[in-house]
Amino acid sequence: MESLGVRAHVECVSGSPPCGAEPPDATKGLTPDDIEAWAEYHFRRTGHRRYERFICDTVQWDPPADVDPLTINGVTT
């Protein structure tokens, strides 16, 4: 399955209470490379090393040509 797009989020969880810092453009839908770059930047400024990271991608699975999805029990669309 080929990825149709990747979204990622990162937040610094170093310290007690946790720092909570995140990239200023976090709502844009960051890439894993963006997160890596920001984590390095934040580490160099603060020394913080613990991050909570979520990476999500969207894929589409297409059935083999000889399978009609409408013939599968329970499928309505």
Order of alpha helices (4+ residues) and beta strands (2+ residues): beta-alpha-beta
